[in-house]
Amino acid sequence: MTSSWSRHAVAVGVALAPALSGASDFETIYSGESRDSARESVVSHAKAFDEAAALEARGKAPQAHAAYVRAARAGDCNAAKRLGQIYDKGLLGVQKDFRESLKWYNFARALGTCDIGPLAQ
């Protein structure tokens, strides 16, 4: 059964990546960090998602976006999922970008530590 998210991805002409299995996808997310370096950053960014959510609640969109990116790169599945939503819906003053949205949704799925649920409806 094809999900609405998959149909949405096909509709915008984006090929679904197999859950970030390739090194190039990993490096795209981590901006050149090694896997060990990225794992070590989890500890230093443990509170980044909470900080990002608080910044978003206070209306500080650019700072919230940057904090979500830091948290996602540190391995926070919820931050990666939120970035997928941000790019999918054009939130926080970010222009809709379905390719970027799929990148973050796939990254969240690859992390596998949060419920992705139906992504795009």
Secondary structure, DSSP 8 states (H G I E B T S, - for coil): ---HHHHHHHHTT----STT-SHHHHHHHHTT--HHHHHHHHHHTTTHHHHHHHHHHTT-HHHHHHHHHHHHHTT-HHHHHHHHHHHHHT-TT----HHHHHHHHHHHHHH-SS-------
